[in-house]
Amino acid sequence: MAFPLHNTNTYNLENVLRQNILNSDYYNKTCLEFTTVQEVIDEIYEYVEDVEPWMSGNARGPSTAFCLLHRICTLKPTLRDVTEMLNHKDSPYIRAVGFLFLRYVCDPKQLWGWVERYIKDQEEFTPSPAGTPGGRKVTMGEFVRDIVLDQYYFETI
């Protein structure tokens, strides 16, 4: 069964970010080649090292994580796909992209039901690129709480 997307036009991504994703070489030459959510998960495992929306040091280029997040949205993942991302054991970045997926496209009335059990998750990771001033390790639970409660995510809505 497909995950019920709350917004299938923009996936609730900020317009400038979404346009930059759609115009990026990485998205058009790599991400659009993926035909399954599992292929995208494999790409996250191999190449995603942070989950900020923009490339480090580049105010215009979308990050690998957000290009792949957008591709997941377009592939219309199943409930099982989403659950697999949230519980993935191999990379916290796969999990973080899964939680970002929920933040952007889950019906707000259903969001808490998806994330509640992860609020105390103690797996640590660094959402920002290595060497970013102010970047620090957080627990997955802290990350989930913050993306659900804060209106902005790294200065994007």
Phi, psi and omega in degrees: 000133181289145175292131181285104181285134182283333180213108184267359179272305184245352184057026179061017175280143177306139188302315181297317178297313181299316179296321177294323176298308184297335180262358184281144177299317181301315181296313185286328183264339182242302187299320182291347176286337182285131181247355178226155176297324180299322177296322178292317177302317178299320179293320176300314181303317184283323195236346183271124181238002174199167182234031172284155182289329186247151176299146179297130178075008182224110184286350185249333186275127178289148180288160175303316182302316183283330172297317180289324175301314179299318180297320176302315179302316183290336180278355178051073183297157176276168175302322179295319177302314182296314179299320178298318179297315183295330184254010186299135184265345189273334184205128176294339181287329173297315179297315182298319177296322176299317178291324175295321175306311179299317181304320186273326189239354179283141173303125182307330180290339181256350187302313182299323178299329178281323191256345187309314185288352181260356185299331180255014180298127187262002178298132181259146174200172181245108182294331182266158177300149178305137178084000179289127177304130180082352178291138182210161174288143174226162173278158177300323178300317177297317179301312181299312179303313183295317182287339177276322186270331183273138178292323183255145173237110185046051175067013171246155180278000000 
